[in-house]
Amino acid sequence: MCAQPEQALALGTEGEALIASWRAQGWPIWLEGGVLGFAPGWAPLSHRHLAAALAPLGLGLFYRPAVDSTQEEAKRLLAAGEAAPFLVVAEWQSAGRGRWGRRWLSPPLSALLATLVAPIARAPSALAGLAPALGVALAEALIAAGGGDIRVKWPNDLLKGGRKLGGVLVEVLPRGAQGVTLLVGFGLNVCPEAAQAAPVPAACWAEDDPCPDRTALLLRLVPALCAAIAEFGREGFLPFRVRFAGLDALAGQSLSVHAAGGRIEGRALGLSEEGALLLATASGQVAVSTGEVQS
């Protein structure tokens, strides 16, 4: 039986309706006498523990039981005057999305859904390779936590056993002469229910653990991202290149990539010093800076 510590969801006035809607969808979460109940393995994040652990990193925490998306919530907080760095974390998103605006939904309490907002002293033109660099940081942290066969699929997906485990979405906002503000959205399927609800064949972190500790896992990932952002700010993608090569999910594969100039077919040769995907094509080597791998 999973522990049910003090971290009950910080529900607002709409909390009962929210829980009722989750319950109506068949998810094992309920309110009884004003007390949140949940099945084993569905414990909420310990937002108090998170706030205390993130404070030494200089990170504020904004915990939301439900939100349209953590990226949009982060933008609203910035617009209201909140200063970076800070972390937005949610138990559920009604309009979560990945690259190209694709919708990505998970049952509540079954995934990690967060946006790290952080400044970086680089111009937008000097951020090439940031998404795969952050993918490397997340993969390394997951492997260190016992994650097993974790790989990075260029530019921003995390795979486990060849199936999608999670991903990174990076948005950039101007910050004057001091660089830019990064919105690093990341999601990770923790419980099997999250993988089962995914729109593509997906993996989950806790395949054999009926009571995964999402709080502890998040506290492994956030410091890794902060360190990677700082390192990228100093040195760019180059120090991540060798590390990416050891985690490359596409190395040596024949690929079809939808890029800005059209479809490109070739064999994956790894990444350039700027984080572009290198392909050996019939007409020679091509570097793809932005695109979508379709096979």
Backbone torsions as a table, in degrees:
resi	resn	phi	psi	omega
1	MET	NA	132.4	-179.8
2	CYS	-74.9	145.9	175.3
3	ALA	-67.4	149.7	177.0
4	GLN	-123.4	78.0	-175.5
5	PRO	-70.4	-170.8	-170.6
6	GLU	-73.3	-0.1	-168.7
7	GLN	-83.9	42.6	178.8
8	ALA	-51.9	147.5	-179.0
9	LEU	-53.7	134.4	178.3
10	ALA	-81.3	72.9	-173.3
11	LEU	-79.2	138.9	176.1
12	GLY	-89.4	-158.9	-176.3
13	THR	-66.6	-22.7	179.7
14	GLU	-93.2	9.5	-174.3
15	GLY	-59.2	-44.4	-177.1
16	GLU	-63.6	-40.3	178.5
17	ALA	-66.0	-37.7	179.0
18	LEU	-64.0	-48.7	179.0
19	ILE	-61.6	-39.6	179.2
20	ALA	-62.8	-38.8	179.9
21	SER	-68.4	-38.0	176.8
22	TRP	-64.9	-42.1	-179.5
23	ARG	-63.0	-39.6	-179.3
24	ALA	-64.0	-25.0	178.8
25	GLN	-87.2	4.9	174.5
26	GLY	90.9	9.1	-178.8
27	TRP	-86.6	136.7	-170.5
28	PRO	-78.7	65.4	179.6
29	ILE	-134.9	138.6	-177.3
30	TRP	-155.3	164.2	172.1
31	LEU	-114.0	131.7	178.2
32	GLU	-139.5	113.3	-177.2
33	GLY	63.7	31.2	-179.9
34	GLY	80.7	0.9	-178.8
35	VAL	-106.4	132.9	179.1
36	LEU	-74.1	130.9	174.1
37	GLY	-118.3	149.3	179.5
38	PHE	-156.0	152.6	-179.4
39	ALA	-71.4	160.5	176.6
40	PRO	-53.5	137.0	180.0
41	GLY	89.5	-4.3	-176.6
42	TRP	-113.3	28.1	-176.9
43	ALA	-68.4	142.0	175.2
44	PRO	-66.3	161.5	171.7
45	LEU	-64.0	147.3	174.8
46	SER	-86.5	90.3	-175.1
47	HIS	-67.7	-28.6	176.5
48	ARG	-67.5	-43.3	177.3
49	HIS	-63.8	-42.1	178.1
50	LEU	-59.6	-47.5	-177.8
51	ALA	-60.2	-42.8	-179.2
52	ALA	-67.2	-38.7	-177.4
53	ALA	-74.8	-29.8	-178.0
54	LEU	-84.4	-20.7	-177.4
55	ALA	-56.9	-42.4	178.6
56	PRO	-63.5	-20.3	176.4
57	LEU	-84.8	-1.7	-177.4
58	GLY	77.6	18.9	-176.9
59	LEU	-101.8	127.5	168.2
60	GLY	-80.0	156.6	-179.8
61	LEU	-123.0	132.5	173.4
62	PHE	-122.1	105.2	-176.6
63	TYR	-97.5	130.4	-179.7
64	ARG	-129.7	124.7	174.0
65	PRO	-59.9	-40.6	-179.1
66	ALA	-148.6	145.0	-178.0
67	VAL	-156.8	161.0	175.6
68	ASP	-64.0	-53.2	170.6
69	SER	-157.8	149.5	179.8
70	THR	-66.1	-29.8	177.1
71	GLN	-63.3	-46.9	-179.1
72	GLU	-67.2	-37.5	177.5
73	GLU	-64.6	-38.9	177.4
74	ALA	-62.9	-40.1	178.2
75	LYS	-64.7	-39.6	178.4
76	ARG	-64.4	-40.6	179.2
77	LEU	-64.6	-41.8	176.8
78	LEU	-62.4	-43.0	-179.9
79	ALA	-64.2	-28.0	179.4
80	ALA	-84.0	0.2	176.1
81	GLY	103.4	3.7	178.9
82	GLU	-68.3	136.0	-177.0
83	ALA	-96.3	136.7	174.3
84	ALA	-73.3	150.4	11.0
85	PRO	-95.0	151.8	173.6
86	PHE	-159.7	166.7	-179.0
87	LEU	-122.3	132.9	171.4
88	VAL	-108.2	128.2	179.6
89	VAL	-133.0	141.3	-178.0
90	ALA	-133.6	153.4	174.5
91	GLU	-83.4	-22.7	-176.3
92	TRP	-159.0	143.9	176.4
93	GLN	-122.0	135.1	177.3
94	SER	-87.7	-17.8	-177.9
95	ALA	-141.9	43.9	177.0
96	GLY	-64.1	148.2	-177.4
97	ARG	-148.0	159.3	175.2
98	GLY	-115.7	-155.8	178.1
99	ARG	-62.7	153.1	-179.3
100	TRP	60.7	20.1	175.2
101	GLY	73.1	14.3	-179.1
102	ARG	-66.9	138.7	-179.4
103	ARG	-77.5	139.9	178.9
104	TRP	-140.6	112.7	-177.4
105	LEU	-117.8	145.3	175.1
106	SER	-133.7	149.7	172.5
107	PRO	-59.9	152.9	179.5
108	PRO	-61.9	149.2	174.8
109	LEU	65.4	16.1	-174.2
110	SER	-116.9	-4.8	-175.8
111	ALA	-142.5	170.8	167.2
112	LEU	-101.5	124.6	-177.4
113	LEU	-131.6	112.0	-172.3
114	ALA	-153.6	159.6	171.8
115	THR	-133.2	123.2	174.4
116	LEU	-96.3	123.0	179.5
117	VAL	-105.7	120.8	-174.3
118	ALA	-148.3	142.2	175.0
119	PRO	-78.8	153.0	173.6
120	ILE	-145.1	135.0	-175.4
121	ALA	-86.6	64.0	178.0
122	ARG	-142.5	147.5	174.4
123	ALA	-74.7	155.5	177.9
124	PRO	-53.4	-34.9	-179.2
125	SER	-70.3	-12.3	-178.5
126	ALA	-105.0	20.5	-177.7
127	LEU	-106.9	10.3	179.1
128	ALA	-58.3	131.9	179.4
129	GLY	89.5	1.4	-176.9
130	LEU	-65.1	-44.2	-177.9
131	ALA	-60.4	-49.5	177.6
132	PRO	-65.3	-31.0	176.7
133	ALA	-62.8	-43.2	178.9
134	LEU	-69.5	-32.8	173.8
135	GLY	-61.3	-41.0	176.2
136	VAL	-59.9	-46.2	-178.9
137	ALA	-60.6	-43.9	179.3
138	LEU	-66.2	-44.0	-179.3
139	ALA	-61.3	-44.1	179.6
140	GLU	-62.8	-39.9	178.8
141	ALA	-66.2	-39.2	179.1
142	LEU	-67.3	-41.1	178.0
143	ILE	-63.3	-42.7	178.4
144	ALA	-62.7	-26.4	179.0
145	ALA	-87.1	6.1	178.4
146	GLY	92.3	25.9	-174.5
147	GLY	-76.7	-10.5	176.7
148	GLY	77.0	-134.0	-171.6
149	ASP	-80.0	79.2	178.8
150	ILE	-102.5	132.2	178.5
151	ARG	-131.7	161.5	177.0
152	VAL	-111.6	125.9	176.3
153	LYS	-102.8	117.8	-178.7
154	TRP	-56.3	137.4	1.3
155	PRO	-95.3	-15.5	-165.5
156	ASN	-149.7	15.3	-177.9
157	ASP	-102.0	146.5	171.7
158	LEU	-106.2	130.7	-179.4
159	LEU	-117.8	147.7	172.5
160	LYS	-132.2	119.4	-176.7
161	GLY	60.7	29.9	178.5
162	GLY	83.7	-2.7	179.3
163	ARG	-111.8	154.9	-175.3
164	LYS	-69.0	125.4	177.3
165	LEU	-101.7	-34.6	-178.0
166	GLY	-177.0	-168.4	-179.1
167	GLY	-169.8	174.4	-178.2
168	VAL	-125.3	138.9	174.9
169	LEU	-127.7	117.4	-177.0
170	VAL	-108.6	126.0	171.9
171	GLU	-120.8	152.0	-174.0
172	VAL	-125.2	130.4	175.8
173	LEU	-118.8	141.6	-178.6
174	PRO	-65.2	149.0	179.9
175	ARG	-138.3	32.9	178.6
176	GLY	72.1	-148.2	-176.0
177	ALA	-76.3	-7.3	-176.0
178	GLN	-92.6	13.7	-179.4
179	GLY	108.5	-143.1	-176.9
180	VAL	-135.5	168.1	172.0
181	THR	-106.5	127.5	179.2
182	LEU	-93.7	137.3	168.1
183	LEU	-112.4	102.0	-176.3
184	VAL	-101.1	95.8	176.9
185	GLY	-84.8	136.3	177.2
186	PHE	-143.3	144.5	179.4
187	GLY	-135.1	146.5	-178.6
188	LEU	-144.0	126.7	174.6
189	ASN	-72.6	116.7	-179.2
190	VAL	-99.6	-52.9	-178.0
191	CYS	-95.1	157.3	179.5
192	PRO	-55.9	-32.7	-178.8
193	GLU	-61.3	-33.8	178.7
194	ALA	-66.0	-42.2	178.8
195	ALA	-67.5	-38.2	-179.1
196	GLN	-66.7	-27.8	-178.6
197	ALA	-87.7	-7.9	-175.2
198	ALA	-68.8	149.8	-179.2
199	PRO	-78.5	-4.9	177.9
200	VAL	-132.3	163.0	175.5
201	PRO	-55.3	123.4	-169.8
202	ALA	-133.8	158.0	175.7
203	ALA	-111.3	169.6	174.5
204	CYS	-133.3	157.3	-178.4
205	TRP	-69.0	-45.2	-170.0
206	ALA	-101.5	60.3	-177.5
207	GLU	-63.3	-35.6	-175.8
208	ASP	-116.5	10.9	-178.0
209	ASP	-113.1	110.5	-178.6
210	PRO	-74.1	-7.7	-175.9
211	CYS	-139.5	63.5	-176.6
212	PRO	-68.6	144.3	179.5
213	ASP	-96.1	92.7	-177.7
214	ARG	-68.0	-31.2	179.3
215	THR	-63.1	-48.5	-180.0
216	ALA	-62.3	-39.3	179.9
217	LEU	-65.6	-43.5	179.0
218	LEU	-61.4	-35.6	-179.6
219	LEU	-74.9	-9.0	168.6
220	ARG	-86.0	-36.2	-173.0
221	LEU	-78.6	-41.7	-174.5
222	VAL	-63.5	-47.9	176.9
223	PRO	-60.8	-34.6	178.1
224	ALA	-63.8	-40.7	177.2
225	LEU	-66.1	-43.0	179.4
226	CYS	-60.1	-43.6	179.3
227	ALA	-64.5	-39.3	-179.7
228	ALA	-67.0	-39.6	177.8
229	ILE	-62.9	-43.0	178.9
230	ALA	-63.6	-43.3	179.8
231	GLU	-66.2	-40.9	178.0
232	PHE	-64.6	-37.7	178.3
233	GLY	-60.1	-35.0	-179.6
234	ARG	-81.5	-41.0	-165.9
235	GLU	-127.1	-4.6	-178.3
236	GLY	73.7	-157.8	-174.0
237	PHE	-77.9	-23.4	-169.4
238	LEU	-49.3	-47.2	-179.2
239	PRO	-68.0	-13.8	178.5
240	PHE	-90.1	-11.9	-171.1
241	ARG	-63.1	-48.9	180.0
242	VAL	-65.2	-40.1	179.2
243	ARG	-63.8	-39.2	176.8
244	PHE	-62.1	-41.3	-177.8
245	ALA	-57.4	-34.7	178.9
246	GLY	-75.6	-9.8	-178.0
247	LEU	-120.1	5.0	-170.5
248	ASP	-67.2	114.8	-179.5
249	ALA	-76.9	-15.2	-173.4
250	LEU	-107.7	-3.8	-172.1
251	ALA	-52.9	126.1	175.9
252	GLY	79.4	-3.8	-177.1
253	GLN	-82.7	150.2	171.8
254	SER	-82.5	124.8	-171.5
255	LEU	-125.3	155.1	166.8
256	SER	-119.5	119.8	-174.7
257	VAL	-117.8	126.4	175.2
258	HIS	-87.7	106.7	-177.9
259	ALA	-114.3	177.9	-176.3
260	ALA	-59.0	-35.1	-178.5
261	GLY	-88.9	4.4	-179.0
262	GLY	120.9	-167.1	-177.5
263	ARG	-81.6	135.6	178.1
264	ILE	-124.8	131.3	179.0
265	GLU	-116.8	138.1	179.6
266	GLY	178.0	-179.2	-179.8
267	ARG	-98.5	132.3	-176.5
268	ALA	-69.3	129.4	-178.6
269	LEU	-114.9	13.5	-176.6
270	GLY	96.7	-158.7	-176.2
271	LEU	-117.1	152.8	176.4
272	SER	-78.3	177.2	177.9
273	GLU	-65.4	-16.6	178.0
274	GLU	-100.8	4.2	178.1
275	GLY	86.6	11.4	177.0
276	ALA	-81.0	149.1	177.4
277	LEU	-77.0	125.3	179.9
278	LEU	-96.4	128.9	179.4
279	LEU	-123.9	135.2	171.0
280	ALA	-90.3	107.8	-177.5
281	THR	-108.0	174.9	179.6
282	ALA	-62.3	-23.6	-178.4
283	SER	-105.2	10.7	178.9
284	GLY	118.8	-176.0	-178.1
285	GLN	-77.1	135.6	-179.1
286	VAL	-126.4	138.8	174.9
287	ALA	-105.5	122.0	-179.0
288	VAL	-106.6	113.4	-177.6
289	SER	-82.6	-35.9	-179.2
290	THR	-139.5	132.5	179.0
291	GLY	174.1	-179.8	-179.3
292	GLU	-127.4	124.5	177.8
293	VAL	-78.0	124.6	-176.5
294	GLN	-107.6	-11.2	175.7
295	SER	-161.2	NA	NA
